Amino acid sequence: MANDELIKELLGVKCKATGIGSLPCRDVSSAVELVLCNCPDLPYWPQLARVDPRENMFLQFSERLPCLKPDLEKKSVRWDASVNREQELVRFYENLLAKNYGYFRISPDFARGLYALLDKAGTLKNKFIKGQVIGPVTFLSSITGADGKFLIYDEEITEASVKGLGAKAVWQAEEIKKAGKLPIIFFDEPYLSSLGSAHFPVSREKAIELLNGLIDFVKEQENALIGIHCCGNTDWSLVLDVKIDILSFDAFGYSGNFVLYPDNIKKFLGRGGMIAWGIVPTTEYKKGISVGSLSEKLDKALKSLAGKGVDRNTVLKNSLFTPSCGMGTLDEKDSTKILELCRGIADLFSSAR
């Protein structure tokens, strides 16, 4: 199925709910059931760091990346000085060039929610499953190499890591297809909110290069829809101009900033792009927030865009609804309520189109 056909299929689930990734659940089965109950049209596999620290998003995607090692005690990824760098890179590229994407898989102990959801896929009537991988800007700007500098400054390791993270996305897409579903993969890039900061090691141009290189690699290997999620404010013109199919953002906190880019938004929608509105707050969630109050906030953004020449119906036709970010640090009851609100917003706007 070609990319434009995948987009057409996704348009069939417009105005539906999905999630970002992490949940605070301590039981895998209950986490998957929570997702399926509230995101039946576009379920995602839950990341469960409270079940196992290896499901922390840095640790979770670090397996088989050259010269890196999970540090379970510190819940982080560190440079492995005990291995031979050249041998590590040779082994990495041998598997990459052989298209042995199983080598880059996420092991069951690192992603229990993924395997549990795939096990249930055959019983589900929906078409898509959403997966996720940490994005290269965030990953490479967080981990230091042997010299104490961030990996982003090591061109050789940067290139390998981008392809390695891409290979993990390809492997997920393959597994989702084997389960009889169509794949959507989000790259989580919280550090894009630091673009432009004097102390941030990635320039605008470098971010575009990394993200487009990653997306090109994935799409050359496997036909999947690709999204980027950023839970802070950023240069939205950059993200909208990258070769993504879906932009996911914290609409509760930053819709006012997002609507300042009407020309970029219109161009993005015109090429079939979709917007995942993170309209339900996570860290800012409090009791009393309702579908009604959130729909008013979303309506305000839609009206602002309409006033700038971006048609409301076109936006909604190309919209999904999510929590503003992952929920791994929240209370389980709050995360349940947040997903229920997402489904409520989706039901409201899908019926009102």
BAROBA-884834 format. One record per residue (C-alpha): residue number from 1; residue in one letter; y negated, z negated, x negated. Coordinates in steps of 0.25 Angstrom, whole numbers, plus 5000, padded with zeros to 4 digits. Example, Ala and Ser with C-alpha at 12.3 -4.5 7.8 and 13.67 -1.06 7.14 Angstrom:
<pavexs>
PAVEX num residuo    y    z    x
PAVEX   1       A 5018 4969 4951
PAVEX   2       S 5004 4971 4945
</pavexs>
This chain:
<pavexs>
PAVEX num residuo    y    z    x
PAVEX   1       M 5000 5000 5000
PAVEX   2       A 4987 5004 4994
PAVEX   3       N 4975 4995 4992
PAVEX   4       D 4967 5001 5004
PAVEX   5       E 4979 4999 5013
PAVEX   6       L 4980 4985 5009
PAVEX   7       I 4966 4983 5013
PAVEX   8       K 4969 4989 5026
PAVEX   9       E 4980 4980 5028
PAVEX  10       L 4971 4968 5024
PAVEX  11       L 4961 4972 5034
PAVEX  12       G 4971 4970 5045
PAVEX  13       V 4970 4955 5041
PAVEX  14       K 4955 4954 5041
PAVEX  15       C 4949 4941 5045
PAVEX  16       K 4961 4934 5041
PAVEX  17       A 4963 4921 5033
PAVEX  18       T 4969 4919 5019
PAVEX  19       G 4967 4909 5008
PAVEX  20       I 4963 4908 4994
PAVEX  21       G 4975 4901 4987
PAVEX  22       S 4976 4886 4984
PAVEX  23       L 4980 4876 4995
PAVEX  24       P 4981 4860 4993
PAVEX  25       C 4995 4860 5000
PAVEX  26       R 5006 4852 4992
PAVEX  27       D 5017 4859 5000
PAVEX  28       V 5020 4874 4998
PAVEX  29       S 5025 4877 5011
PAVEX  30       S 5014 4871 5019
PAVEX  31       A 5004 4878 5011
PAVEX  32       V 5010 4892 5014
PAVEX  33       E 5011 4888 5029
PAVEX  34       L 4996 4884 5029
PAVEX  35       V 4993 4898 5023
PAVEX  36       L 5002 4905 5033
PAVEX  37       C 4996 4897 5045
PAVEX  38       N 4982 4900 5042
PAVEX  39       C 4982 4913 5034
PAVEX  40       P 4994 4921 5041
PAVEX  41       D 4988 4935 5039
PAVEX  42       L 4984 4933 5025
PAVEX  43       P 4992 4921 5018
PAVEX  44       Y 4990 4917 5004
PAVEX  45       W 4999 4909 4995
PAVEX  46       P 4994 4895 4992
PAVEX  47       Q 4991 4890 4978
PAVEX  48       L 4996 4875 4978
PAVEX  49       A 4991 4868 4966
PAVEX  50       R 4994 4854 4973
PAVEX  51       V 5009 4859 4973
PAVEX  52       D 5009 4863 4959
PAVEX  53       P 4997 4863 4948
PAVEX  54       R 5003 4877 4944
PAVEX  55       E 4997 4882 4957
PAVEX  56       N 4983 4880 4951
PAVEX  57       M 4977 4894 4951
PAVEX  58       F 4975 4894 4936
PAVEX  59       L 4989 4889 4933
PAVEX  60       Q 4995 4897 4944
PAVEX  61       F 4992 4911 4938
PAVEX  62       S 4993 4907 4923
PAVEX  63       E 5008 4910 4922
PAVEX  64       R 5012 4921 4912
PAVEX  65       L 4997 4924 4908
PAVEX  66       P 4997 4925 4892
PAVEX  67       C 4994 4912 4884
PAVEX  68       L 4991 4903 4896
PAVEX  69       K 4999 4891 4901
PAVEX  70       P 4998 4882 4913
PAVEX  71       D 4994 4868 4910
PAVEX  72       L 5000 4860 4921
PAVEX  73       E 4995 4847 4917
PAVEX  74       K 4980 4852 4916
PAVEX  75       K 4982 4862 4928
PAVEX  76       S 4976 4873 4920
PAVEX  77       V 4980 4885 4911
PAVEX  78       R 4979 4884 4896
PAVEX  79       W 4980 4893 4884
PAVEX  80       D 4994 4892 4879
PAVEX  81       A 4993 4892 4863
PAVEX  82       S 5008 4891 4861
PAVEX  83       V 5011 4905 4865
PAVEX  84       N 5008 4918 4857
PAVEX  85       R 4997 4925 4863
PAVEX  86       E 5001 4939 4859
PAVEX  87       Q 5016 4937 4864
PAVEX  88       E 5010 4931 4877
PAVEX  89       L 5002 4944 4879
PAVEX  90       V 5013 4953 4876
PAVEX  91       R 5022 4946 4886
PAVEX  92       F 5011 4947 4896
PAVEX  93       Y 5008 4962 4895
PAVEX  94       E 5023 4965 4894
PAVEX  95       N 5025 4960 4908
PAVEX  96       L 5012 4965 4913
PAVEX  97       L 5014 4979 4908
PAVEX  98       A 5028 4979 4914
PAVEX  99       K 5022 4975 4927
PAVEX 100       N 5031 4963 4927
PAVEX 101       Y 5023 4955 4937
PAVEX 102       G 5033 4945 4939
PAVEX 103       Y 5030 4940 4925
PAVEX 104       F 5017 4936 4931
PAVEX 105       R 5021 4929 4943
PAVEX 106       I 5016 4916 4948
PAVEX 107       S 5028 4907 4947
PAVEX 108       P 5033 4899 4959
PAVEX 109       D 5029 4886 4953
PAVEX 110       F 5015 4891 4952
PAVEX 111       A 5013 4897 4966
PAVEX 112       R 5022 4891 4976
PAVEX 113       G 5014 4895 4988
PAVEX 114       L 5015 4910 4984
PAVEX 115       Y 5030 4910 4984
PAVEX 116       A 5031 4902 4997
PAVEX 117       L 5022 4912 5004
PAVEX 118       L 5029 4924 4999
PAVEX 119       D 5042 4917 5004
PAVEX 120       K 5036 4917 5018
PAVEX 121       A 5030 4931 5017
PAVEX 122       G 5042 4938 5024
PAVEX 123       T 5040 4929 5036
PAVEX 124       L 5025 4932 5037
PAVEX 125       K 5019 4944 5046
PAVEX 126       N 5006 4945 5038
PAVEX 127       K 5004 4957 5028
PAVEX 128       F 4997 4950 5016
PAVEX 129       I 4999 4939 5007
PAVEX 130       K 4987 4934 4998
PAVEX 131       G 4990 4929 4984
PAVEX 132       Q 4980 4925 4973
PAVEX 133       V 4978 4924 4958
PAVEX 134       I 4968 4917 4949
PAVEX 135       G 4957 4927 4945
PAVEX 136       P 4955 4931 4930
PAVEX 137       V 4940 4927 4930
PAVEX 138       T 4944 4913 4934
PAVEX 139       F 4957 4912 4926
PAVEX 140       L 4951 4917 4913
PAVEX 141       S 4938 4909 4914
PAVEX 142       S 4946 4896 4916
PAVEX 143       I 4957 4896 4905
PAVEX 144       T 4954 4895 4890
PAVEX 145       G 4961 4902 4879
PAVEX 146       A 4966 4897 4865
PAVEX 147       D 4951 4898 4860
PAVEX 148       G 4946 4889 4871
PAVEX 149       K 4939 4900 4878
PAVEX 150       F 4941 4905 4892
PAVEX 151       L 4952 4916 4893
PAVEX 152       I 4941 4926 4898
PAVEX 153       Y 4936 4927 4884
PAVEX 154       D 4950 4932 4879
PAVEX 155       E 4951 4947 4883
PAVEX 156       E 4966 4948 4880
PAVEX 157       I 4970 4936 4888
PAVEX 158       T 4959 4940 4899
PAVEX 159       E 4966 4954 4901
PAVEX 160       A 4980 4948 4901
PAVEX 161       S 4976 4937 4911
PAVEX 162       V 4969 4947 4920
PAVEX 163       K 4982 4955 4921
PAVEX 164       G 4990 4943 4922
PAVEX 165       L 4983 4938 4934
PAVEX 166       G 4984 4952 4940
PAVEX 167       A 4999 4952 4937
PAVEX 168       K 5000 4939 4945
PAVEX 169       A 4993 4946 4956
PAVEX 170       V 5002 4958 4956
PAVEX 171       W 5014 4949 4956
PAVEX 172       Q 5009 4942 4968
PAVEX 173       A 5006 4955 4975
PAVEX 174       E 5020 4960 4972
PAVEX 175       E 5026 4947 4977
PAVEX 176       I 5018 4948 4990
PAVEX 177       K 5023 4962 4992
PAVEX 178       K 5037 4958 4990
PAVEX 179       A 5035 4948 5001
PAVEX 180       G 5031 4959 5010
PAVEX 181       K 5016 4956 5010
PAVEX 182       L 5003 4963 5005
PAVEX 183       P 4996 4956 4993
PAVEX 184       I 4982 4951 4992
PAVEX 185       I 4979 4944 4979
PAVEX 186       F 4966 4936 4977
PAVEX 187       F 4961 4933 4963
PAVEX 188       D 4954 4919 4963
PAVEX 189       E 4941 4919 4955
PAVEX 190       P 4933 4906 4957
PAVEX 191       Y 4927 4908 4944
PAVEX 192       L 4920 4921 4948
PAVEX 193       S 4910 4911 4954
PAVEX 194       S 4905 4908 4940
PAVEX 195       L 4901 4922 4937
PAVEX 196       G 4888 4923 4931
PAVEX 197       S 4888 4909 4925
PAVEX 198       A 4883 4908 4911
PAVEX 199       H 4896 4900 4907
PAVEX 200       F 4906 4909 4914
PAVEX 201       P 4914 4917 4905
PAVEX 202       V 4915 4930 4914
PAVEX 203       S 4904 4940 4916
PAVEX 204       R 4903 4948 4929
PAVEX 205       E 4908 4960 4922
PAVEX 206       K 4920 4953 4916
PAVEX 207       A 4924 4947 4930
PAVEX 208       I 4924 4961 4936
PAVEX 209       E 4932 4967 4925
PAVEX 210       L 4942 4956 4926
PAVEX 211       L 4943 4956 4941
PAVEX 212       N 4944 4971 4942
PAVEX 213       G 4954 4972 4931
PAVEX 214       L 4963 4962 4938
PAVEX 215       I 4962 4969 4951
PAVEX 216       D 4965 4983 4945
PAVEX 217       F 4977 4977 4938
PAVEX 218       V 4983 4971 4951
PAVEX 219       K 4980 4983 4959
PAVEX 220       E 4986 4992 4949
PAVEX 221       Q 4999 4984 4950
PAVEX 222       E 5000 4980 4964
PAVEX 223       N 4993 4984 4977
PAVEX 224       A 4986 4971 4982
PAVEX 225       L 4973 4967 4988
PAVEX 226       I 4965 4959 4978
PAVEX 227       G 4955 4948 4981
PAVEX 228       I 4946 4939 4973
PAVEX 229       H 4942 4925 4978
PAVEX 230       C 4930 4918 4972
PAVEX 231       C 4927 4904 4978
PAVEX 232       G 4913 4903 4973
PAVEX 233       N 4900 4911 4973
PAVEX 234       T 4900 4923 4963
PAVEX 235       D 4894 4937 4961
PAVEX 236       W 4901 4943 4974
PAVEX 237       S 4896 4957 4970
PAVEX 238       L 4906 4956 4958
PAVEX 239       V 4918 4951 4966
PAVEX 240       L 4915 4962 4977
PAVEX 241       D 4914 4973 4967
PAVEX 242       V 4928 4969 4960
PAVEX 243       K 4940 4977 4965
PAVEX 244       I 4945 4967 4975
PAVEX 245       D 4950 4969 4989
PAVEX 246       I 4946 4955 4994
PAVEX 247       L 4934 4945 4990
PAVEX 248       S 4937 4931 4993
PAVEX 249       F 4926 4921 4992
PAVEX 250       D 4921 4907 4997
PAVEX 251       A 4913 4912 5009
PAVEX 252       F 4910 4898 5014
PAVEX 253       G 4902 4895 5001
PAVEX 254       Y 4897 4908 4997
PAVEX 255       S 4896 4918 5009
PAVEX 256       G 4881 4917 5007
PAVEX 257       N 4882 4922 4993
PAVEX 258       F 4893 4933 4996
PAVEX 259       V 4884 4940 5007
PAVEX 260       L 4873 4942 4997
PAVEX 261       Y 4882 4954 4992
PAVEX 262       P 4882 4963 5004
PAVEX 263       D 4883 4976 4996
PAVEX 264       N 4895 4972 4988
PAVEX 265       I 4902 4966 5000
PAVEX 266       K 4899 4979 5008
PAVEX 267       K 4905 4987 4997
PAVEX 268       F 4917 4978 4995
PAVEX 269       L 4920 4979 5010
PAVEX 270       G 4918 4994 5010
PAVEX 271       R 4929 4996 5000
PAVEX 272       G 4939 4987 5008
PAVEX 273       G 4936 4974 5002
PAVEX 274       M 4939 4961 5010
PAVEX 275       I 4931 4948 5010
PAVEX 276       A 4939 4935 5011
PAVEX 277       W 4929 4925 5016
PAVEX 278       G 4932 4911 5011
PAVEX 279       I 4924 4905 5023
PAVEX 280       V 4932 4892 5024
PAVEX 281       P 4927 4882 5014
PAVEX 282       T 4937 4874 5005
PAVEX 283       T 4931 4865 4996
PAVEX 284       E 4919 4864 5006
PAVEX 285       Y 4928 4862 5018
PAVEX 286       K 4925 4851 5027
PAVEX 287       K 4930 4846 5041
PAVEX 288       G 4922 4853 5052
PAVEX 289       I 4921 4867 5046
PAVEX 290       S 4926 4876 5057
PAVEX 291       V 4929 4891 5060
PAVEX 292       G 4916 4891 5067
PAVEX 293       S 4907 4886 5056
PAVEX 294       L 4915 4895 5046
PAVEX 295       S 4914 4908 5055
PAVEX 296       E 4899 4905 5056
PAVEX 297       K 4897 4905 5041
PAVEX 298       L 4905 4918 5039
PAVEX 299       D 4897 4924 5050
PAVEX 300       K 4885 4921 5043
PAVEX 301       A 4890 4928 5030
PAVEX 302       L 4894 4940 5039
PAVEX 303       K 4881 4941 5046
PAVEX 304       S 4874 4940 5032
PAVEX 305       L 4882 4952 5027
PAVEX 306       A 4880 4960 5040
PAVEX 307       G 4865 4958 5038
PAVEX 308       K 4867 4964 5024
PAVEX 309       G 4874 4976 5030
PAVEX 310       V 4889 4972 5028
PAVEX 311       D 4896 4974 5042
PAVEX 312       R 4902 4961 5048
PAVEX 313       N 4914 4968 5054
PAVEX 314       T 4917 4975 5040
PAVEX 315       V 4916 4961 5033
PAVEX 316       L 4926 4955 5043
PAVEX 317       K 4935 4966 5043
PAVEX 318       N 4937 4964 5028
PAVEX 319       S 4937 4949 5029
PAVEX 320       L 4947 4937 5026
PAVEX 321       F 4945 4922 5027
PAVEX 322       T 4949 4912 5017
PAVEX 323       P 4945 4898 5013
PAVEX 324       S 4934 4898 5003
PAVEX 325       C 4943 4894 4991
PAVEX 326       G 4957 4888 4988
PAVEX 327       M 4960 4875 4994
PAVEX 328       G 4969 4868 4983
PAVEX 329       T 4960 4857 4981
PAVEX 330       L 4958 4853 4996
PAVEX 331       D 4965 4844 5006
PAVEX 332       E 4977 4851 5013
PAVEX 333       K 4971 4848 5027
PAVEX 334       D 4958 4854 5023
PAVEX 335       S 4965 4867 5017
PAVEX 336       T 4973 4868 5030
PAVEX 337       K 4960 4867 5038
PAVEX 338       I 4953 4878 5029
PAVEX 339       L 4964 4888 5031
PAVEX 340       E 4964 4885 5046
PAVEX 341       L 4949 4888 5046
PAVEX 342       C 4952 4901 5038
PAVEX 343       R 4961 4905 5049
PAVEX 344       G 4951 4902 5060
PAVEX 345       I 4940 4910 5053
PAVEX 346       A 4950 4922 5052
PAVEX 347       D 4954 4921 5066
PAVEX 348       L 4940 4920 5071
PAVEX 349       F 4935 4932 5063
PAVEX 350       S 4947 4941 5065
PAVEX 351       S 4946 4939 5080
PAVEX 352       A 4931 4941 5081
PAVEX 353       R 4931 4954 5073
</pavexs>
